[in-house]
Amino acid sequence: MAALAVVETPSGKDALAEGLLDLMSPAVQQLDLHVHSVRESQVELREHIDNLASELCRINEHQKVALDLDPYVKKLLNARRRVVLVNNILQNAQERLRRLNHNVAKETARRKTMLEASGAFTPRSPSKP
């Protein structure tokens, strides 16, 4: 049996890496935008939960009929705690995405510089195919 050896030239590796980086970068940016949007919604939800909980406490204090709203307030506060937890997780994920996007951009720039210096890469004009 003959062994098939795959020889990758540095420019082939760079082209593949460049393609992968170009492919991943928009997806990372889009995901970052969505995470940011969800975080804003989480903050708004947390504020509404806080307002509702304080309103329920106020109603409970001024109620002439003994109506026990404490279990509902506790449920709201528990929901708020979960929202804060999810928001923290999203914040950490968004920070990792930002670092990844930064590293992708840095690596792309580094590879383009290397290719341009070696003369293997010539930038294309947008008007020319």
BELMOLIN-V733015 format. One record per residue. N is the residue number from 0. RES is the residue in one letter. PHI is phi as a letter, one per 30 degrees, with the letter a starting at -180 (NA if undefined). Layout:
BEGIN
n=<N,N>
res=<RES,RES>
phi=<PHI,PHI>
END
This chain:
BEGIN
n=<0,1,2,3,4,5,6,7,8,9,10,11,12,13,14,15,16,17,18,19,20,21,22,23,24,25,26,27,28,29,30,31,32,33,34,35,36,37,38,39,40,41,42,43,44,45,46,47,48,49,50,51,52,53,54,55,56,57,58,59,60,61,62,63,64,65,66,67,68,69,70,71,72,73,74,75,76,77,78,79,80,81,82,83,84,85,86,87,88,89,90,91,92,93,94,95,96,97,98,99,100,101,102,103,104,105,106,107,108,109,110,111,112,113,114,115,116,117,118,119,120,121,122,123,124,125,126,127,128>
res=<M,A,A,L,A,V,V,E,T,P,S,G,K,D,A,L,A,E,G,L,L,D,L,M,S,P,A,V,Q,Q,L,D,L,H,V,H,S,V,R,E,S,Q,V,E,L,R,E,H,I,D,N,L,A,S,E,L,C,R,I,N,E,H,Q,K,V,A,L,D,L,D,P,Y,V,K,K,L,L,N,A,R,R,R,V,V,L,V,N,N,I,L,Q,N,A,Q,E,R,L,R,R,L,N,H,N,V,A,K,E,T,A,R,R,K,T,M,L,E,A,S,G,A,F,T,P,R,S,P,S,K,P>
phi=<NA,c,d,c,c,c,c,c,d,e,d,d,d,d,d,d,d,d,d,d,d,d,d,d,e,d,d,d,d,d,d,d,d,d,d,d,d,d,d,d,d,d,d,d,d,d,d,d,d,e,d,d,d,d,d,d,d,d,d,d,d,c,d,d,d,d,c,d,c,e,d,d,d,d,d,d,d,d,d,d,d,d,d,d,d,d,d,d,d,d,d,d,d,d,d,d,d,d,d,d,d,d,d,d,d,d,d,d,d,d,d,d,d,d,d,d,d,d,i,d,b,b,d,d,d,d,d,c,d>
END
